[in-house]
Amino acid sequence: MNPNMHHFSQLFSQVPRMVRAHRFIVYAIFILITGLLALGIGRMKVDMTMDSFFQPDEPIKQAYDQFRFVFGSDEKVYLVYEAKDGDVFSDVSLQAVQGIQEELQQIIWRQSSNKNTPLHHMIEVTTLINADYLETSEESLISRSFIGTRLPTTEEEREQLRREAIAHPEYPGLYFSEDFKYGGILIETDFNTELVENLTRMEEASSHEGVTSDEEESYKEEETKYKEETKYREALKHEEEILQDEDWIDMETPSTVVKKSEIAPHNIEFKTTEMKDYYLFMEALYQIINQESYVEALNFYPAGNPVMMGFAFQTMAQEAGMLMLGMMLFIGVALWFLFRSFSAVVWCVVIVALSLIWVMGLVGWSGIPMSQLLEIIVFLVLAIGIADVVHILSGYVFFKRQGKSHEASLSAVYQKSGMACLLTSVTTATGLMVLFWVPIVPVQNFGVFAAFGILFAFVLTLFLLPLLLDLWNPSPKKQTPSADQKFATLPSVTPLLSVTLLLAARLDSTTTSLQKWLCKLEQLGAKSPKGILTIFVLSAIFFGIGAFQIRVDTNWVESIRESAPIRTAYNVVDRFMGGTGNIEILIDSGQSEGMKDPRMLNAIEELQRNLETNFGQQILKTYSLVNVTKESFRALNAGKAEMYLIPQDSKVLIQTLFLFNNADPVERRQLVSDDYRVGRLGISTINLGSQESGELVHAIEAEIQKRFDDIKIFYPDLKVEVTGQIPLMNQLSDYISWSQIKSFGLTLTIISLLFFVVLGSIKLGIIAILPNLFPMIVVFGTIGYLDVPLEMHLMLVVPIAIGIAVDDTIHFLTHYRLEMSEHGNMEQAIQKTSNEVGQAIIFTSVILSLGFLIFLGSSNTGFIHFGLLSALAMVTALLADLFLLPALIRLSSLLR
């Protein structure tokens, strides 16, 4: 036996005595730590925005930051409504839409001085009532509301509006569907565009091109004023007198915006919107639209990132408590059936509860925002943290049953299992820590804090559990009822829990009977080790073939259960209206006034036309400065359809853009910067998974290359970048695909090195790691054969499953090595190890695998797949340790 292992085993045998000798100090330390960390729980933040998944210096993140800085948030609520009378132009429908619009606009107006309402992120609401409609008046271009405050009163007026709406290039598909049954309300927000007060950024901005600190402060005041004035203007936009207000027309501050657009992207830092803000925003919006007067006329189908984030926060808050309660109930009942002792149940719950308080408090005090993966951390610590406690309690009861005293049983179990618990905690934490090298920020945070949670559980088990067992310890029962009797006495429970309890009851009708079963399994393995090895090799080949069929794909919408209303809403919006996806193209000409060049607009127009033509099944609409330029030019030419084009004369184009800017400066600012250097091209798509969207983004980039190559001759600093929510998701998918391989390789390498060090032999380490490869092959093969898309949640199965699977191997091998050092007989060592450790391995595997099945109650299919595959990994790891590992030991003389 490795001398170091023997030395550490002796040290662990002294832990209960030392802890009990200083019990009051230990209690005080744990109470103090728990109190301090508990205070941090209230400081936890959750961030699930797409850009939170990326490092600040990544190019795609920088492009997205620059886009938001120049043009504001791309996080809109697209509130599609269905007219119950079948016509969005009917009097009933228009009145309902007008009522919603006016209520929301009044809120926007009031929020110019009050930022404490849930809807303060709303900056503009556009409907059929107040949609921009360009026309000429006395050789000037004006922008009026399409319908305005006066609704049509006759059928003739209604049909005239319908004809004008159909003739408008931008209205169909955005504000009404082809059959006029559905309409759209576009709610723009400022989510994730509030600048963080950063002194370094301010100093750099102030030093840029001679801008002083006073000028920078003036810029900030102008920026705030501009945002407030914009909100006020949009709230009153439907009023005709707004067109005569010269203060609005002259609301230009070009010098200010030029300074803003010149700040380098790496200096931009935005305040992260908390998940709760999305939820409160959507709840306040639902309260308005769900009023009786509105729901009598309309059915609503909301879509957009705020909708998705609000839904995620709500489901996470609701499900986390229910799933945690369900898992705690299962663990408690399972522990009682396994140990037949309430003290074992209570102390296990206390240990894992304290572990959760510690890790959640650490998250809060760290100030690092967490994603929805926080839910997995909770259940991971809950499920895995109990493994060490079960091993210690199982060994304690085993030695008590042999007639040892309380003190002797504690010393013996810590001698036999203490080192193994340390190694299992370290290996599991290592498997999770490897995620720190995955370039996805929430996954990195998950790996670090989950690892701390596992280590916290070990520390509490090592130093606190002996004191708790002093207060109340489980005593072995001489007689226990049969499994059928135990199950018959249970009250009515859910089907999943019924199966769980029956399984647990039959598993431990008595400890003696379980050990008899283990003896039979051990005898079976002793008779045909080659046959067992052959079965595992053939199974590994079969599942290995399936692993090559894995596809990487992430789709947030399709990860929600089909029965959820949000899935219905997204399907309706994609089928009948303007789509739920969004891609943005940021066009930086590199020169002031560059977007006033007809050649630049021609290239953009050609790009739009090719995208809509070649990708019409995915791209529903494109919108840029080109659209409003052509609409303005048509309006200036008596509304003739043939004049819907880009003026090729530079002077005419500049005049057209000047008139449009005077008519609607707010709309112009949403499409091009004040210095006309930077423009945007918005692309509306249907909901796409990361695999399909990745192909689309690559195709768009290829089209950009074709259309803008010639323009670079005149604009050598031209930069055209694809950004927005969909490209970010596509990049995330790429990370997942190669990070799966990287995390698997790193985890396997580090854990193998730990095996080599602990066992003192490279060959022994290889034998030890083989049983832990089998669960991974089975998991990957199952993913491939079932065509389950590999997304972020499933990426976590690899390091988690490896870390957990190694636990049983370490417990088996450390006990086996101890027995070999005492007796020197391989068969006797295997038999005694199976008696002492086999029971605990089965107990923990049952609890862990069934514990992960709690995720079947989630509304997120990603969590469901995570739970199922994690449970599968636990079961196959158990089979590998009970059958494959002993077979390898027998077939090799290395351990003799």
N, C-alpha and C positions, 0 to 999 in steps of 0.2 A: 504494500500500500504506500501511496505517496506520503512521506513523513509529514509534510506540511498539512495534509488533510487530517491526519491523526492528531496533530498538534492543535489545529483549529477545532476539531471535534471535542477535544478535552476542554478547550476554552469555553465553547458553547455550553458544555455540561455544567459549568460554574455560573452561567448567567442567571438562572432562577435564584440561586442562593445569594448572589451579590445584589440583585434587584430587591429581593425581599428584605435584605439587611438594611437597605436605605429606602424603604417603601415611601416614607413621607416626602423625601426629597424628589423621588421619581414622580409621585402624584403631583407635587407642586409644579414641577417642570412641565408635565403634560397639560395640566390645567392652564398654566400661563401661555404656553404655545397655542393651545386650542382657542383661548380667549382672544389673543392677538390676531390670529388668522381668521377667526370668525368675523371680526370687524371688517375684514376686507371683502367679504362676500357681497355686501351691498354696493361695492365699487366695480363689480364686473360689468364689462361692456361686450355687446355682441355686434359684429360687423360682418354682413354677408354680401356687401356690394362687390361687383365683379372686379374692380380695380384693387380691392383689398387682397387679392390672391397674388399680387405681383410686387416685386421689389421696386422701390422708387426710381432706381437708375435704369430700369429696363426700357429700351426704345419704344416698345408698344405702349407702355405706361406713360412715358413722357409725351408721346403724340396725343394720347387721350387727355392728359393734363392740359396741354396747349389748346386743344380743341375746346375744353370746358372753360378755359380762361378767356378765350376770345368770344365764344358763342354761347356760353352758359351750359346748363345741364341738358343732357339728352334723355333724362329720365322723365317721361311723360306718362300720364294716365289717359289711355284711349278708351273713353266710356262709350261703347257702342250700345245703342238702344233699339229695341224692336217695337214698332208701333202696333199696338194691339188691334187697331182697326185696319192695319195693313198698309197705311200710307203716311209717310213721315211729313207730307205736306198738308195733311188734314188739319183742321182747326184745333182739334183736341191735342194732336201731337205737337203742333207748333206752340200752343199755349203752355204745355208742360215743359218743353225745351226752353222756352223763354223764361218761365218761372225759375228753372234750375240755373240758367245763365245769370239772371239778375241776382239771385241769392248769392251765388259764388262771386260775382263781381262786387257786390256790396261788401263781402268779406275781404276781398283783396283791397278795396278802398280803405276799409277800417284798419287793415293791418299795416298801412303805411306808418302808423304811429304805435301799433301794438304788435309785438312779436311773440306774445305768449300764448297764442291760440294754436291748436293742432294744425290748422290749415295755413299757417303763415308761410309755408314753403310754396304755396300756389301763387303764380305770378301772372297767368293769363288763361282765359277760358275762351275758346272759339267754337261756335256752332253755326248752323245755317242762318241763324238770326243775325249774327254780327261778323260773319266771315268777310274778309276784305274783298271789295268789288271796285275795280278801277274803271273810271270813266272821265271824260273831258268836260271842262266847263270854262268857257272864255279862254280857249287855247292853253289852259292849265290842266294838269292831271290831278285828279282828286281820288282819294280812297274813302269810300263810304261803306257802311254796313250793308250786306246783301239784302236783308229784309228790313232791319231796323226795328224801331219801337212799334210801328204800325203794322199789324199782321193783316194779311189779305182777308177781305170781308166777302168777296164774291168768288164764284167758281172761275170766272174769267181771270181775275187777278191771281188766283192760285195756279192756274195753268200757265199763265205768263211767267210766273216765277219758276215753275218747273222747267219750262223751255229754256229760260236764261241759265238755270243751274246746269242743265244737261250740256249747254253750249260752252260752259266754262271749262277750260282744260283741267283744272285742279279739283273741282268739287266732286265729281263722280268717284266713288270708291273711298272718299275721305269723309264726306259729310252725308252721303246717302248711298245706298246700294243700287244695283242695276234695276231691281224690281221695286224700289222705293219702300221696301218693308223695313229696312234697317237704316239707322242714322248714326252719326258719330259726333261726340263732344270731345274736343281735344283740350286737355288740361296740362299746361306746362308748369314745371316746378323749378326750384333752384336747388334741389337736392345735391349735396356733395360739390357745391361750387362756392361755398363760403371760405374766403381766404383766411388762413391761420396767421395771426399776428406774429411775424418772425422778424426779429431785429436784423439778422444777417441779410435776409432777403431785402429788407427796406434799405439797408446801407448800400447793397449792390445796385439796387434800382436807382437810388439817389445819385450814385456816382456815374450812372450810364448817360453818356452824352450831355454831361453838365447839368443834370437835373439835381437841384438842391433838396435838402430835407424839407424846407418850407414848401417847395413845389410839390414834393411827394405827399406831404400832408394835405395840400390843396387838392391833389389828385384824389386822395382817399375821400375827401368830403364831396367832391364832384361825383365820384363813383357811387357813393351812397345816395346822393341826391338823384342821380340818374335812375337808379333802381327804383326808388320810391316814386319818382314821376312816371316811370313806365307803368308801374302797377296802377297808379291813379288814372292814367290815360286809358289803359285797357279796360278799367272798370266802367268808364263812361264813354267808351268808344261808340256805342250805338246812338248816342245823342248827336243830333245833327250840328248843334252849335259848336261841337269840338273842332269842326273843320275851320271855324273862323277864329279860333284861339291862336294868335300869332306866337304866344309863348311856347306852345307845343311845337309849332312848325319850326321854330328856331332853336329847338332843344339840342342842337349839335354841340359837341365838345370834342372836335377832332384832335386837338393837341393832346387832350387828356388820354384819348383812346390810343393814339399813336404811341405814347409813352408805355401804355399798358401792353400793347402788342409787341413791343420791342424787348420786354423782359424775357431772358432766356428761360426755356422750359424747366431746366434743372433747379431753378429758384422757386418754382411754383409749389405751394403746399396748401392743400385743402383740408378743411375740418371735416372729419368723417361723420356722416349722418348715422345715428344709432338706430338699430332695428326697431326699437320702441317708437321712434318718431314716425317711421313708416306706418306702423300699426295704428298709432293715434290719428295720423293723417287720414288713413283709409276709413277708420271707424267714424271720424267726423264727416267724411264725404258720404259714407253710407247712410248716416243719419239724415242727411239732406235729401238724397235721391230716393230714399225709402219712405218718404212722406206719402200719405194716402193719396193726395191729389196727383202725385207723379206715377205711383205704381199702378193706379187705375188705368192710366193711359199707356204706360211703357214698361217693357221688361228690359233689364239692364245686364250688360255683359262687359265688365271692366277688364282691361288688360294693360300691361306695362310693368316696368320694374318696380314701381312703388306698390302695385297690387301684389306682385309676387313676394316682395320682401315683407309686406304686411301679413300675408298668408303664412309665410315661413315662421315669422315671430309668433303668430297666434298658435299655430300647430305645435311649435316647439314648446311653448309655455304650457299648453294643454297636455300634450303627450308626455312630456318629460315627467310630470308629476304622476300621471297614470301608469306609465311604464315602470317608473321607479317603485311605485307602490306595489305593482304586480310582481316585480322581481324580488322585492323585499319579502312579500308574502310567500312567493315560491321558495326562496332560500330558507325562510323560517320553517315552513312546513317540511321541506326536504331535509333540513338539518335535524328536525325532531324525529323524523322517521329513520334517519341514518344513525343518530346517536341515542335516540330515546331519552333525551335530557333537555329540559328547558334551559338549563344553565349554558349548554353548548349553543343553543339558539341565541340567547341574550348576548353572550360575549362575542359571538361572531358578528352580530348586528352592530354592537358597540364599536368593534374594531373598524369595520368598513365605514360606518357612519363618521367616525372621527377622521378616517382617511379622506373621505369626501370633503369634510369641513376644511381640512388642511389644504387640499389641492385647490379647492374653489376659492379659499381665502388667498392663497398664493397668486392665483390668477387675478383676483381683484386688486391686490396690492401692487402687482407688477404693472398694472395700467395697460396691459397688452389686450387689445380687443380680440375676442374669440369668435369663431364662426359657429355654424350649426353643429360642427364636430364636437362642441362642448358637451352635447348630449351623449355622444359616444364615449367621451372621457368619463362621464358620470357612471355609465353602465359598465365600462371596462374596469374601472377601479372597483366598482361594486362586485362584479363577477370574479375578477382575478384576485382582488385583495383578500377574498375569503379563502383562496386556495391555501395560503400559508397557515391560516387559522385551522382549517380542516385537517391539514397534515399533522399539526401539533396536537390537536384534540384527538385525532384518530390514534396517534401513537400513545398519547397519555392514557386513553381508555384501554388500549392494548396492554400496556404494562400494568395498569391497575387490575386488569382481569387476570394477569399472571400472579397477582398477590403482592405486588410492590406497594409501598406506602405512597402517600401523596407527594412527599418530597423526593423520594427515589424515582417515582414515575416522571416527575418534571425533569429531573436531572438526566434520566435515560432518554427521554424523547428529545430533549434539546441536544444531547450528544449525538444521537442518531440522525435527527432531522434539521438541526440548527444550521449546519454547514450547507445542507442541501437547499434549505429555504433561502439562505443568502445567495447561493449561486443562481437559483431560479429567479430570484428578484432582480439580480444583476443582469442576467441574460435577457429577461423580458424587458427590463428597462433599456437595455442596449438595443434590442430589436426596435424599440420605439424611438430611441434617441437617433437612430440612423435616419429617421425621417427629417431630421434637421438639415440634411444635405439635399432634400428635395426642394427645388426652386419654387415652391408654392407656399406662401406665407402662412395661411391657416393650417396647412398640414405640418409645417415646421413647429408652429405653436402647439398643435395637438401632440406631436411626438414628445416635445420637452415636458409639457405639463402632465401628460399621461404617464411618462416615466417617473416623474416625481411622485405621482399618486401611488404607483406600485411600490416605490421605495418607502414612502410614508407607511403603507400598510405593513411592510416588513418590520420597520422600526417599532411600530405599535405592537405587533405580534411578539417581537423579541423581548421588549422591555415592559410592556403593560399587561400582556396576557397572563404571565405568572402571578401578578398581584390580583388580577380578577379571579383567577382560579383559586386563589387563597380564600377569597370571599365566598365563592360558590362554585363547586366543581361537579362535573358529571360523574355519576357512579354507575358502573356496569350493572345491568339487570340480568338476573339469572334466567328468567323466563320471559319470553316475549310472545305476543300473539302472532299468528300467521299473517302473511301478506294479505290474504283475502279478508281476514277478520279486520285488519287495520283499515282497509279500503271501505269495508262495509259500514264502518262507523262514521265515515266522513259525511258532512252536510253536502248539499247540492253545490257543485262548482262548475266552472267553465270546462268545455271539452279538453282544451289544451292542458289546463291544470289537472284535470282528472287523469289524463294519460301520464302526466308528470308524477303525480302522487302515487299512482299505481305502480309505475316503474320504480320509483324510489322505495316504495314499500316492499315490493318483491325483491329488490336488490339487497335489502338488509332485513329480511325476516328475522335473522339472527346473525351476529358476526361470525359465529362458528360455521353456519351453513355457507356463508360467503367464502370463508377460507377453504371450505371443502370444494367449492366450485373452482377456486383458484388452484387448488392442488390438482384437480382434474385437468384444468387447462395446462398446467405445468407439465403434467405427465404426457398430455397429448403433444406438446411441443418437444419433449424429450425423445419421443418415439420417431418423429419425422421432421427434423429441422430442415432437411433439404427440400422436402415437399412444401413446407411453409415458405421457404425462401423463393421457391419457384412461383408460388401463387402471388407473392408480393411483386416479383419482377414482372410477371405477365400483366398484372394490374397496372403497374407503373408504365409499361409500354402502351397499354390501351389508353390510359388517361393522358399520357404524354402526347399521343397523336391528336387528341382533342384540344390540347393546349395551343397547337399551331392554328386553330380556327378562331382564336380570340380576336375580337374587334374592339377598338377603343372608341367610345362614343359617350358624350354627356349631353343630356337634354333635361333641363330643370323642369320643364312643363310635363314631359312624359314620365318623370319620376314621381309624379303625384298620382294617386289612385284615380282611375277613370271615372269613378262615381262622384268625385269632388266637383262642386260647381265651377271652380276656376278652370278645370279642364274643359268643361262645356263652353265657358266664355271664350277661351282661346280658340277653340274649334270654330265657333261662330264668327269671330273676328277674322280669322284666316280665310274662312270660306266665302264670306259675303262682303267683307269690308277691306280696309287698307293694310291688314296684316299686323302681326304682333312682334316681329323682329325688326331690328334697326342696325344699319351699317352706315358709318359716316366716312366720307373722304375729305381729308383736310388738304387744301390746295394753297400752298404758300408760293406765290410768284417770285418772291425775293426782291420785289421792287414795288415802291409806292405807285399806285394807280395801275398796277399790272392787271387787275381784274376788269379794267375798262377797255382792254384791247380786244377787238373783235376776234382776233386769232385765238386768244385764250378762251373766250366764250364759245367759239366754234368747236374747239377741242372738247370742251365740257359737254356741249350738246351732242356731239358725235358719240362720246362715251355713254351718255344717258340713253341715247337711241339704241346703241348696240346692246347695252345691258338689258333693257326692257324687251328687246327683240329676241336675244339669244337665251335669256334666262327667265322667260315670262312665267314659267311654272313656279319659280321661287321668288322673283322680284316683282312686286305688285306696282310700285310707283317710285319715281325718283324726283327730287326737287332741289333746285339750286337757283343761283342768280339768273341763270338762263331763262327759267320759267317766268319770272316776274319781268324780265327784260322784254321777252316776246309778248307777254300780256300787256305791258305798258305801251309797247309800240303799236299793238293792234288797237288799243283804246285811243291812242293819239291819231289813228287813221280811221276814224268813224266805225271802229269795231269790225272791220272787214276781216273775214276769216283768213284770206290769203296774206294778210299783213302780220300774221302771228309768226314772226321770225326775228332774227337778230339783225339789227342794222349793220351793214358792212362798212359804212362810212364812220370813221372814228368820231367825228364831230357830232353826227346824229346820235351815235350810241351814247356819247358823254351827255348830250342834252337829254336824252331819254332817261338815263340813270339819274340825272339831276332832278328831273321832274318827278320821277318815282320816289326819290329820297324825300322831297318836299311833301309828297302826298302821304307817304307811310314810312317814316324813319325807323319805327320800331321793327317792322317787317324787314326792312333793309339791313338793320343791324344783325338780324338773325341769319343772314345769308352771306354777308361780307363785312370785313372790318372797315372802320371809318376811313382809313388811308387806302382802301381798296387793294391792299396787298394780299390779304388772306381771305379765301372763300371756302365755302363748304358745299358738299353734295350729299344730301341725305337719301338713303336707299331704304325703302320699306319692304320687308320680306315676310313670308310666312314663318311660323315657328320651325326652326331647324336644329337638328342635333349637331354636335361638334364635328362629326365626320363629314356630314353633308355641307355644313357651313364652311368647313376648312377647304373643301373643293371649290366652293363658290368664291371664297376670298382669294384663293390662288388664281382663279379665272379672272376676277376683277383686277388683280394686280397685273396680269398679263395684258388685259385690255388697256389699262393705264399706260403701260409701257409703249403700246402701239400708238395711242392717241396723242401722247405728249412728247414723244421723241423729237419731233420737228420743232416744237415750241421751245425746247431747251436751247436752240440756237440763239433765240432772242432773249431768253431768260435763263442764263447759265446757273443761277442759284435756285431754280425751280425745285420744289420738293412736294411730291404728292404722296400722301400716306393714308392707308386704310386704317380706321380705328372704330371705336364704338363697342357696344356690348358683345356683338357676335364675334368680331375678330379677337376680342379678349378671351372669349370662351374657347375659340379655336386654338389660341396659344396655350390655354390651360390644358386642353386635350392633348396637345403635343407633349407638354410636360408630364402628364400622367403616363403616357405610353413609355417614354424612356425612363421615367423615374421608377416605374414598376420594376424594370430590370435592375436599375441602379440600387434601389432599396433592398431588393432581394439579394443581390450580390454582396452588398456591404453587410447586411444582417448575417448572412450565411458565413461570410469570412470572419467577422468579429466573434460570432458565437463559436465557430470552429476553433479559433485561437484560444478562446476560453476553455474549451474542451481539452485542447492539447496541454495547456498549462495545468489544469486541474488533474487530469489523468496521467500526466507525465510522459505521454507518448503520442507521436503523430499518428501512428497506426491505430491506437486505441481511440484517438479523437475522431478518426475517419469512421470507425465502426459506430461510434456514438452518434455521429451526425446523420448517418444513413437513414435511421428510422424517422428522422425529422424532415427529410426531404420528401418522403412519401406523402404526407398530408398536403404539401404544397402542390405536388404533381396532380393529386386527386382534385384539389380545388381548381387549379387552372384548367384541367381537362373538363371538369363539370361546367365551368364558365363557357368554354368553347363549344361543347356539345349542346348545351341548352341555349346557345346564342344570346347569353346575357351580356349586354354591353359593359365593358370595363370602364368604370367612371371613378370619381374621386373616392366614394365610400368603399368600393371594392379594392382600391389601391391599398387601403389600410389593413386588409385581411392578411397580406403577406407578412409584414413585420410582426403584427400581433400574433398570428397563428404560429409563426416560427418561434417567437419568444415563449408563447404558452406551451407549445408542443415540447420544447426542450425541457420544460419544468419536470415532466414525468420521467424523462430519460435521466436527468440529473439525480432525481430522488432514487430511481432504481439503481443506477450505477454507484452512487455513493454508499448506499446500503450494501450493495453487492461487494464492493471493495472492502468495507468494514468486516463483513462476514468472511471473506476470503482471508483477510489478515488474521482472523481468529481461528478459523477451522482449516483453511487450505484445501477444502473440497468444493469443486465447482458445483456439482449437483446439489449438495447440501446448502451452499451459499445462495443458489437460485431459489431453492424451495423456501428458505427462511426469509429471503428478500420478498418473495411473492406474498408470504403470510403477513409480513409487517408493512410493506409498502403497497402491495397490490390493492389492498382495501382502500387506502387513502387515494391512490391513483384513480380508482373507479369512482370513489365519492366525488373527488374534485372534477373529474371529467363529466360526470352526470350533471353536476351543478352548473359547470361552465357551459356545456353544450345546450342544456335546456334553458339556462339563463339567457343565452344569446337568442333563443327562440322567442323571447319576449318581444323582440323587434317585429315579429309578425303582426303585432297590434299597431304598428306605425302606419301613417298615411303616405309615407315616402317609400317608394319601391326600392330606392337605393339602400335605405336602412333595412328593409325586408331582406334584400339579397345579401347584405352584409351579415345579418343575423343568421340566415340559413347557411351561408358558406362558412362562417366562423364555427357554427355548430358542427358542420361536416368535418372541418379541420380538427376539432376536438375529438370526434368519434374515431376518425382514421388515425389520429395520433395515439389514442388509447390502444387501438388494435395493433399498431406498429410496436408499441412498447410492451404489450403483453405477449406478442407472438414473434415479431421480427427480431427484436433486440435479443431475447434469449436464444433464438436460432443462430444469430450471428455470433453470440458468445460461445455457443456449443461448437459451431463450425470452425472456430478459430482457437488456436492454442495460445494466442497472445495474452489472454487473460488468466491463463492457468498458472 
